[in-house]
């Protein structure tokens, strides 16, 4: 089984992107290119960004898709004053050859963190919690909980061991991907290990942080996390195709997802795996139109007070030039947002304030290319062409 500490599901630190290399784990699929979406606002003519630029993007995206072995790719790029680029290429199902579509739902993995942290920050605006409150004030039993604050958790600087890096967790999940986990069960895997550093002294990407924040939201609000996010985040943002599923729920239409994060190391269809193991860190589902809206809302703080949004955007270095992390949000090449990876699916949703541009990438595999996530490769080539002064160059997200 190919498993290293750098995997998205199980690892505890961020990796720098490496060179593009071919992958053959998934058979090459028939070519399908769709240039329009289901919604009027997503429609773009073939020369939406000019025929030359559009042709360059088409060629670059398809080259990455083929070389990285990605079954299907959806790219949405909206640049006010210049035009739009919306494409679906490849297949949603390698068995049937069904084409990838801009209409499909997708599991958004770690982009869930942007929703969870937004909900948390709304409670800050409500005056019900403080970012510098210790987690022990809300949740008992957290190692060093008297010194770990909500700010540390949201900024990935708590020092708590990531539960998803525990070997027993990996085995238990992959032995039964349909299993439901409770937040307490997830945290218990991480609590078996010593904390990795003193709070606030380093950066370490850890789903344990977000699971704890989810529990804080539930305790303070008196509502289940999914219900609170629906009421305070999803509805006010007018996201009509975004949800926090109960278990393996997955609305139609959706692409099949393919992963090699399996006990055997072989590629499997992970479409119906239960994402409860990621909960507040990665359980949600959305689509292209909603992610487009959400990118700007997160980056500009439409649901938060200016003071609280300013706290969110205080990004700190993570050890990779040009990339920094704030409270459930990163900055890379000037782009603000987050990406997500969950077995079978990856997404990138980012906003470029200087150009008021939005980029969304959706793919139906999480199989690494060397040490890189394929969604990051797609986002990088698109920005190299469309916004060469603002290139998305993201280390591998974990979780």
PANU-357762 format. One record per residue: residue number from 0; x negated, y, z negated of N, C-alpha, C in turn. Coordinates in steps of 0.05 Angstrom, whole numbers, m for minus. Example, Ala and Ser with C-alpha at 12.3 -4.5 7.8 and 13.67 -1.06 7.14 Angstrom:
! residues 2
0	m264	m114	m156	m246	m90	m156	m264	m66	m156
1	m257	m45	m142	m273	m21	m143	m258	1	m157
//
This chain:
! residues 399
0	m17	m24	0	0	0	0	m18	25	0
1	m12	44	18	m28	68	19	m16	88	m1
2	m30	91	m23	m21	109	m44	m45	123	m56
3	m46	149	m56	m67	164	m68	m56	185	m86
4	m73	197	m103	m62	218	m121	m53	243	m106
5	m55	244	m79	m47	267	m64	m19	265	m52
6	m5	243	m58	21	240	m46	41	260	m58
7	61	268	m42	80	288	m51	97	278	m74
8	105	253	m73	122	242	m94	108	238	m120
9	83	231	m119	70	221	m143	47	238	m153
10	39	259	m139	14	272	m146	18	296	m164
11	m5	307	m172	m4	327	m193	m19	352	m185
12	m31	354	m161	m45	378	m154	m41	384	m124
13	m48	408	m116	m44	416	m88	m69	411	m72
14	m65	404	m47	m87	398	m29	m88	418	m6
15	m112	424	3	m115	442	26	m111	427	52
16	m98	440	71	m92	428	97	m118	420	111
17	m117	398	126	m140	389	142	m133	389	171
18	m151	378	188	m146	380	217	m124	361	225
19	m111	368	247	m90	352	259	m101	327	270
20	m88	304	264	m97	279	275	m73	263	284
21	m76	246	304	m53	231	314	m44	210	294
22	m18	203	296	m7	183	278	11	164	295
23	10	139	289	25	119	304	43	103	287
24	49	111	263	66	95	245	94	93	255
25	104	114	269	131	113	280	128	113	310
26	142	95	324	141	94	353	149	120	366
27	136	126	389	144	150	404	173	148	412
28	187	170	411	215	170	417	220	185	443
29	243	181	454	251	195	478	253	225	472
30	247	242	492	248	271	488	276	281	489
31	283	298	470	309	311	471	304	339	461
32	312	359	475	309	387	467	336	400	468
33	344	412	446	369	427	444	363	455	437
34	374	474	453	366	502	449	388	519	435
35	411	507	429	432	523	416	442	508	392
36	451	523	372	462	511	348	493	512	349
37	505	502	327	534	500	326	546	528	321
38	530	546	309	541	571	300	533	594	319
39	552	612	324	546	634	342	520	649	335
40	515	653	309	492	668	302	466	653	307
41	468	627	312	444	611	317	438	608	347
42	456	617	364	453	613	392	431	631	403
43	414	620	420	393	636	432	388	626	460
44	387	644	480	381	635	507	353	625	509
45	347	611	532	320	600	535	298	621	532
46	304	646	539	283	666	537	289	685	513
47	299	674	491	306	690	468	283	706	457
48	259	696	459	235	711	451	218	717	475
49	231	717	499	216	720	524	207	693	534
50	208	690	560	203	663	571	175	653	565
51	155	671	566	128	662	560	124	652	532
52	134	668	513	131	660	485	147	635	478
53	171	634	490	188	611	485	175	586	496
54	163	587	519	150	564	532	126	555	515
55	111	575	504	88	568	487	98	553	462
56	119	563	450	130	551	426	140	523	432
57	155	520	454	164	493	461	141	473	464
58	121	482	478	98	464	483	83	457	457
59	79	477	440	65	473	414	80	455	395
60	106	460	393	122	444	374	123	415	384
61	127	411	410	128	384	420	102	369	418
62	80	384	421	53	372	418	49	362	389
63	56	378	369	54	370	341	72	346	336
64	97	348	346	115	325	341	104	299	351
65	93	299	375	82	275	386	57	265	371
66	38	284	367	13	276	354	16	268	325
67	36	280	312	41	274	283	60	250	280
68	71	240	302	90	218	300	116	225	287
69	125	250	289	150	259	277	173	250	295
70	193	236	285	216	228	302	231	253	313
71	240	270	295	256	293	303	248	318	288
72	250	341	302	242	367	291	264	387	298
73	271	404	278	288	427	282	272	451	274
74	270	472	291	257	497	284	276	520	289
75	278	537	270	293	562	273	275	585	265
76	272	604	284	255	628	279	272	652	288
77	276	670	269	292	694	274	275	719	269
78	271	735	290	254	759	288	269	783	298
79	281	798	279	297	822	287	282	841	305
80	295	849	327	282	866	346	267	852	368
81	261	826	364	246	811	384	263	788	395
82	278	775	378	295	753	388	294	729	369
83	306	707	378	308	683	362	297	659	378
84	290	639	362	281	614	375	293	591	358
85	312	576	369	325	554	354	323	530	372
86	310	509	362	305	485	377	308	460	360
87	319	439	373	318	412	362	305	394	383
88	286	379	375	271	362	394	266	335	381
89	265	314	397	261	287	387	287	274	379
90	285	254	362	309	238	355	315	238	326
91	341	236	320	351	234	293	351	205	283
92	350	186	302	352	158	295	334	143	315
93	312	131	305	294	117	323	305	91	334
94	326	81	321	339	56	331	358	61	354
95	374	82	352	394	87	372	385	108	392
96	365	123	386	356	145	403	374	169	402
97	392	171	382	409	195	379	391	219	377
98	396	240	392	379	264	391	381	280	365
99	359	292	358	359	310	335	377	334	342
100	390	345	322	408	367	327	405	389	307
101	411	414	315	411	436	296	435	436	278
102	454	417	282	479	416	266	476	398	241
103	454	385	238	452	364	217	445	374	190
104	456	360	170	448	364	142	420	351	138
105	406	361	117	380	349	111	375	351	81
106	361	331	70	352	332	42	329	352	41
107	330	372	23	311	394	23	289	390	2
108	289	368	m13	267	363	m32	261	386	m50
109	236	394	m51	227	414	m70	238	442	m65
110	251	447	m43	265	473	m40	287	475	m61
111	295	453	m73	314	454	m95	303	472	m117
112	277	473	m120	265	489	m141	273	519	m139
113	276	528	m114	284	556	m111	312	561	m122
114	329	541	m120	357	544	m131	356	542	m161
115	341	523	m172	340	519	m201	328	544	m214
116	306	554	m203	294	578	m215	312	603	m212
117	326	605	m190	345	627	m187	366	626	m208
118	377	602	m213	397	599	m235	385	606	m262
119	360	598	m267	347	605	m292	344	636	m295
120	336	649	m273	332	678	m274	358	693	m276
121	380	681	m267	406	694	m272	413	693	m302
122	405	672	m315	409	672	m344	391	692	m358
123	368	698	m347	351	719	m357	365	746	m354
124	377	750	m330	392	775	m325	416	777	m343
125	427	755	m350	451	755	m368	442	760	m397
126	417	761	m403	407	765	m430	409	741	m448
127	413	717	m436	417	693	m452	391	678	m457
128	371	683	m442	344	671	m446	323	691	m440
129	298	686	m448	276	703	m441	254	686	m428
130	240	696	m409	219	681	m395	197	673	m413
131	192	688	m434	170	681	m452	180	666	m477
132	204	657	m477	214	639	m498	199	612	m495
133	192	600	m518	180	573	m517	201	552	m510
134	193	532	m496	212	511	m489	223	497	m513
135	207	496	m535	216	483	m560	241	496	m571
136	246	521	m563	270	535	m573	295	523	m562
137	293	508	m540	316	497	m526	316	466	m525
138	292	454	m522	290	426	m518	270	414	m538
139	278	394	m553	260	381	m572	242	361	m559
140	219	356	m572	202	334	m563	183	339	m541
141	181	364	m531	163	370	m509	134	373	m521
142	115	358	m511	88	360	m521	77	389	m519
143	68	399	m541	59	427	m543	81	447	m536
144	105	439	m541	128	456	m533	130	483	m547
145	117	486	m570	117	513	m583	101	533	m568
146	83	524	m550	65	542	m536	70	543	m506
147	88	526	m496	95	527	m467	121	543	m464
148	119	564	m448	142	582	m444	158	574	m419
149	181	586	m416	197	582	m392	182	593	m368
150	167	615	m372	151	626	m350	129	606	m341
151	116	593	m360	96	573	m353	109	551	m336
152	132	542	m344	146	521	m330	153	529	m301
153	165	552	m298	173	562	m272	149	568	m254
154	127	574	m266	103	581	m250	83	558	m247
155	91	534	m256	74	510	m253	48	513	m269
156	49	525	m293	25	529	m309	29	519	m338
157	45	498	m341	51	488	m368	30	469	m378
158	17	454	m361	m2	433	m369	11	407	m375
159	38	405	m371	52	379	m376	45	360	m353
160	40	335	m361	34	315	m341	58	310	m323
161	54	309	m296	76	304	m278	87	276	m280
162	112	273	m287	123	246	m290	121	230	m265
163	122	243	m242	121	228	m216	93	217	m210
164	73	224	m226	46	213	m223	42	189	m240
165	61	182	m256	59	158	m273	62	133	m257
166	44	113	m259	46	89	m243	71	73	m248
167	81	72	m273	105	57	m278	129	71	m265
168	129	97	m265	151	111	m251	152	104	m222
169	128	105	m209	126	98	m181	137	70	m175
170	129	51	m192	138	23	m188	168	21	m192
171	178	34	m214	206	31	m220	224	43	m198
172	215	66	m187	231	79	m166	230	62	m140
173	206	54	m132	204	41	m106	214	12	m107
174	216	1	m131	228	m26	m134	258	m25	m130
175	270	m2	m136	299	1	m133	306	30	m126
176	302	38	m100	307	65	m93	336	75	m96
177	354	56	m101	382	64	m106	388	71	m135
178	368	67	m152	372	71	m181	377	100	m187
179	394	105	m208	398	132	m218	381	136	m243
180	367	158	m244	351	166	m268	364	189	m282
181	362	190	m308	370	213	m323	346	231	m327
182	351	257	m332	328	275	m336	310	266	m359
183	322	256	m380	307	247	m403	289	223	m396
184	300	205	m380	284	182	m371	260	191	m354
185	264	211	m337	242	221	m321	220	233	m338
186	228	250	m357	209	264	m374	193	244	m390
187	205	222	m398	192	202	m415	168	190	m401
188	168	187	m375	145	177	m361	121	197	m364
189	127	222	m362	105	242	m365	95	245	m393
190	113	242	m413	106	245	m441	87	224	m451
191	84	202	m436	65	181	m444	36	190	m442
192	32	212	m427	5	221	m421	m1	247	m436
193	m26	252	m441	m35	277	m454	m30	300	m434
194	m25	324	m445	m23	347	m428	m50	352	m414
195	m49	363	m391	m74	365	m374	m90	390	m379
196	m78	411	m390	m93	435	m397	m76	453	m415
197	m88	473	m426	m74	492	m444	m54	509	m427
198	m30	514	m438	m11	530	m422	m22	556	m412
199	m16	562	m387	m23	587	m375	m51	589	m364
200	m68	568	m368	m96	570	m360	m101	560	m332
201	m83	543	m321	m88	532	m295	m61	529	m280
202	m63	521	m254	m40	515	m238	m39	485	m233
203	m17	473	m237	m13	445	m230	16	440	m223
204	21	432	m198	48	427	m189	60	403	m203
205	82	406	m217	93	384	m233	123	386	m234
206	136	365	m225	165	364	m227	175	363	m256
207	158	355	m274	167	356	m302	176	384	m311
208	162	404	m300	169	432	m307	198	438	m300
209	206	430	m275	232	438	m266	254	421	m279
210	248	396	m286	268	380	m300	274	393	m327
211	254	403	m340	258	416	m366	275	442	m362
212	269	457	m341	285	481	m336	314	474	m330
213	318	452	m316	346	443	m311	360	437	m337
214	347	425	m356	359	420	m382	365	445	m397
215	347	465	m395	351	491	m407	377	504	m396
216	379	503	m370	403	515	m357	428	502	m367
217	428	475	m369	451	461	m378	458	468	m407
218	438	470	m424	443	475	m452	454	503	m457
219	441	522	m443	449	550	m447	476	556	m434
220	480	546	m410	505	552	m396	529	536	m404
221	523	512	m415	545	494	m422	557	479	m398
222	543	480	m375	553	467	m351	532	448	m340
223	541	428	m326	522	410	m312	506	427	m292
224	481	419	m288	464	435	m271	476	440	m243
225	485	418	m230	496	421	m204	520	440	m203
226	537	439	m223	560	456	m224	552	485	m228
227	532	490	m245	523	517	m250	510	529	m225
228	494	514	m211	482	523	m186	503	529	m165
229	523	512	m164	545	516	m145	559	543	m151
230	565	547	m176	581	571	m184	565	597	m182
231	540	596	m192	525	621	m195	506	626	m172
232	499	606	m156	479	610	m135	491	604	m107
233	501	580	m103	510	572	m76	534	589	m67
234	554	592	m83	578	608	m75	572	637	m71
235	559	650	m90	552	679	m85	534	683	m61
236	518	663	m54	500	666	m30	515	659	m5
237	541	650	m7	557	642	15	544	620	32
238	535	600	18	523	577	31	544	555	32
239	554	550	56	577	532	59	569	503	63
240	544	498	68	535	470	74	512	463	56
241	512	472	31	491	467	12	503	454	m13
242	492	432	m22	504	418	m45	483	404	m62
243	491	398	m86	475	383	m105	489	356	m108
244	480	336	m93	495	310	m92	495	296	m118
245	516	280	m122	518	264	m147	498	241	m147
246	495	227	m125	476	205	m124	464	204	m96
247	470	183	m80	458	182	m53	476	195	m32
248	497	210	m41	515	224	m24	500	240	m2
249	509	239	23	496	252	45	516	258	66
250	526	282	68	547	289	87	538	284	116
251	557	278	133	552	275	162	557	302	175
252	541	307	197	521	290	209	494	294	195
253	477	273	195	450	276	185	432	257	200
254	407	264	201	387	247	214	379	225	195
255	370	203	206	358	182	190	330	191	181
256	322	184	157	296	192	146	277	168	144
257	251	173	150	231	152	151	207	158	134
258	200	139	117	178	143	98	160	119	96
259	135	123	88	117	101	82	111	101	52
260	126	116	36	124	115	7	140	91	m3
261	129	67	2	142	42	m4	123	24	m19
262	133	3	m32	115	m15	m46	96	m29	m27
263	106	m35	m3	89	m49	17	71	m30	33
264	78	m4	33	64	15	50	74	15	78
265	94	m2	84	105	m2	111	127	20	113
266	132	29	138	152	49	142	180	38	138
267	197	52	122	224	44	117	243	67	122
268	268	61	126	290	80	128	298	87	99
269	294	112	92	300	121	64	324	139	63
270	340	139	84	363	158	86	381	157	62
271	387	133	52	406	130	30	394	125	3
272	368	131	0	356	130	m26	369	150	m45
273	370	143	m70	382	160	m90	362	182	m99
274	367	207	m94	348	228	m101	349	237	m130
275	363	223	m147	366	231	m175	339	233	m189
276	319	218	m179	292	219	m191	280	247	m189
277	290	263	m171	278	290	m168	295	312	m181
278	320	307	m186	340	324	m200	335	353	m195
279	329	369	m216	326	398	m213	303	406	m196
280	285	387	m191	261	393	m175	265	386	m145
281	285	370	m138	286	363	m110	310	347	m100
282	334	350	m112	356	333	m105	375	344	m84
283	372	370	m76	393	383	m61	393	377	m31
284	415	385	m18	419	381	11	428	407	23
285	420	413	47	429	438	61	428	434	91
286	431	456	106	429	454	135	415	479	146
287	411	481	172	395	502	184	408	530	178
288	433	532	182	446	558	179	443	568	150
289	448	551	131	446	559	103	418	565	95
290	399	549	104	371	554	97	362	581	109
291	372	588	132	365	614	143	375	636	124
292	399	635	115	410	655	96	394	655	70
293	388	631	60	375	628	34	347	639	34
294	333	637	56	305	647	57	304	676	50
295	321	692	61	321	721	55	330	727	27
296	351	712	19	362	717	m8	341	712	m30
297	326	691	m27	305	684	m47	283	705	m46
298	274	712	m22	251	730	m20	258	759	m28
299	283	767	m24	290	795	m30	304	798	m57
300	312	776	m69	324	777	m95	353	787	m95
301	368	780	m75	396	790	m73	414	782	m96
302	408	760	m109	424	751	m131	414	759	m159
303	391	774	m159	378	781	m184	375	811	m187
304	370	820	m211	363	848	m215	335	853	m204
305	329	878	m196	302	884	m185	280	877	m205
306	285	882	m231	265	876	m251	259	846	m253
307	279	830	m252	275	801	m253	263	790	m228
308	271	801	m205	259	792	m180	229	800	m179
309	222	822	m190	194	830	m192	178	810	m208
310	190	800	m229	177	779	m245	172	754	m228
311	193	747	m213	191	723	m196	168	725	m176
312	164	749	m165	145	752	m144	117	759	m153
313	112	758	m179	85	761	m190	70	735	m185
314	60	731	m161	46	706	m154	18	706	m164
315	8	683	m171	m19	679	m181	m34	659	m163
316	m60	661	m160	m75	643	m143	m72	614	m152
317	m73	596	m132	m72	567	m138	m97	553	m130
318	m117	568	m121	m142	555	m113	m145	551	m83
319	m125	561	m67	m127	559	m38	m125	587	m27
320	m145	597	m12	m145	624	m2	m119	631	14
321	m108	654	7	m84	663	21	m58	652	11
322	m59	635	m9	m34	623	m20	m33	628	m50
323	m10	636	m60	m6	640	m88	22	631	m96
324	27	627	m122	53	617	m131	64	635	m153
325	89	641	m151	103	657	m171	121	640	m188
326	146	648	m191	165	632	m207	183	617	m187
327	176	593	m181	191	577	m162	190	588	m134
328	169	601	m127	166	612	m100	136	614	m94
329	129	611	m68	101	615	m61	98	637	m40
330	73	646	m37	67	666	m16	44	654	0
331	47	652	26	27	641	44	26	657	69
332	4	670	74	1	686	98	22	708	100
333	31	718	77	52	738	77	80	727	76
334	84	702	82	110	689	81	117	682	53
335	142	687	45	152	680	19	173	658	21
336	172	639	3	192	618	2	183	592	m10
337	191	570	1	183	544	m10	186	523	12
338	172	501	8	177	478	26	185	455	9
339	194	434	22	204	410	8	196	385	21
340	191	364	4	185	338	15	198	317	m4
341	213	299	8	225	277	m7	224	254	12
342	221	229	3	218	207	22	237	207	45
343	226	211	69	242	211	94	247	239	105
344	243	260	90	251	287	99	231	308	89
345	228	329	106	212	352	98	225	377	109
346	221	399	95	231	425	104	212	447	97
347	214	469	111	200	494	104	220	516	108
348	223	533	88	242	556	89	228	581	78
349	221	599	96	204	622	88	214	648	102
350	207	670	89	216	697	99	191	715	99
351	188	731	120	165	749	123	176	778	120
352	173	790	96	184	816	91	175	838	111
353	150	837	119	139	858	136	152	859	163
354	163	836	172	177	836	198	206	828	195
355	215	824	171	242	814	165	248	789	181
356	228	772	184	231	748	200	236	724	182
357	250	704	192	256	680	178	248	656	194
358	236	636	180	228	611	193	239	588	177
359	252	569	191	262	544	178	252	521	196
360	240	501	183	232	477	196	245	453	181
361	256	434	196	269	411	185	259	386	201
362	249	366	187	240	342	201	250	317	186
363	250	294	200	260	270	187	239	249	182
364	216	258	172	196	240	161	179	255	141
365	166	241	123	147	254	104	120	240	106
366	115	225	127	90	210	130	67	229	136
367	47	228	119	25	247	121	9	243	147
368	m3	265	156	m23	264	178	m49	271	165
369	m65	251	159	m89	255	142	m79	262	115
370	m85	286	106	m76	296	80	m55	318	83
371	m45	322	107	m26	343	112	2	333	115
372	21	350	107	49	344	112	56	354	140
373	71	337	155	77	344	182	94	370	185
374	111	376	166	126	401	167	108	425	166
375	86	423	151	68	446	150	53	450	176
376	48	428	190	35	430	216	53	444	236
377	79	438	235	98	451	253	100	481	246
378	103	487	221	105	515	212	80	531	220
379	57	519	217	32	533	223	30	540	253
380	36	520	271	33	526	299	53	547	308
381	78	546	297	98	566	304	88	594	296
382	78	597	272	69	624	263	43	632	277
383	26	614	284	2	621	299	10	635	325
384	31	626	337	40	637	363	58	662	359
385	78	660	341	97	681	338	89	704	320
386	73	698	299	64	719	280	35	715	274
387	17	718	294	m11	711	291	m25	725	268
388	m15	748	259	m27	762	236	m16	752	210
389	4	734	211	16	722	187	20	693	192
390	m2	677	189	m1	649	194	6	633	169
391	26	616	171	33	599	148	12	577	146
392	m3	577	124	m25	558	120	m22	547	92
393	m5	528	89	4	518	63	m9	492	55
394	m21	491	31	m30	466	21	m6	447	17
395	m12	421	15	9	401	12	25	406	m13
396	52	409	m11	69	411	m35	73	383	m47
397	76	382	m72	78	356	m85	104	354	m100
398	122	338	m91	147	334	m105	171	339	m88
//
